[in-house]
Amino acid sequence: LLSTAENLPAGVVAYVHTYLGMIRQQQKRYDGAIDAFVKALWIRRSSSQPLELIAVASHRLGVVYSLNDDVEDAMVALKQAIQYYSKSPISMDHEFVVAAQN
């Protein structure tokens, strides 16, 4: 996406992909949203971002998989999100965690 991404902090690049994914999701361009969320998740995992950010990235990916009628991948991503949420400082009764469990 960004030709100069190597000059930017990983967190900034992950946010760019996250927001691009959110825009594409709102436009119902789910394949593009999935691509953007996968990149954001990969960046967050590979650069040792805080667990709550990895959890939210996995959660967003699971939601868009579900919207794209890919139930199997949605379940995998949402289960991963729950695992990350459980290891993060986010309370297990937070609305994001509850939504991922449902």
LINQUI-V973256 format. One record per backbone hydrogen bond with DSSP energy under -0.5 kcal/mol. CO is the residue of the C=O (numbers start at 1). NH is the residue of the N-H. E is the energy in kcal/mol with one decimal. If there is no record, write none. Layout:
BEGIN
CO,NH,E  CO,NH,E
END
This chain:
BEGIN
1,3,-0.6  2,5,-1.5  4,7,-2.1  5,8,-1.7  9,12,-0.7  9,13,-1.8  10,14,-2.6  11,15,-2.1  12,16,-2.2  13,17,-2.2  14,18,-2.4  15,19,-2.9  16,20,-2.3  17,21,-2.4  18,22,-2.3  19,23,-2.3  20,24,-2.5  21,25,-2.5  22,26,-2.3  23,27,-1.8  24,29,-3.0  25,28,-1.6  28,30,-1.1  29,33,-2.1  30,34,-2.9  31,35,-2.2  32,36,-2.1  33,37,-2.8  34,38,-2.8  35,39,-2.0  36,40,-2.3  37,41,-2.7  38,42,-2.6  39,43,-2.6  40,44,-2.4  41,45,-2.7  42,46,-2.9  43,47,-1.6  44,49,-2.5  45,48,-1.4  50,53,-1.0  50,54,-1.7  51,55,-2.8  52,56,-2.1  53,57,-2.1  54,58,-2.4  55,59,-2.4  56,60,-2.8  57,61,-2.0  58,62,-2.3  59,63,-2.3  60,64,-2.2  61,65,-2.3  62,66,-2.1  63,67,-2.4  64,68,-1.5  65,70,-2.8  66,69,-1.9  69,71,-0.9  70,74,-2.1  71,75,-2.5  72,76,-1.9  73,77,-2.5  74,78,-2.6  75,79,-2.4  76,80,-2.2  77,81,-2.3  78,82,-2.3  79,83,-2.0  80,84,-2.5  81,85,-3.1  82,86,-2.4  83,87,-0.9  84,87,-0.7  84,88,-0.7  85,88,-1.1  91,94,-2.0  94,98,-2.5  95,99,-2.2  96,100,-2.1  97,101,-1.7  98,102,-1.0
END
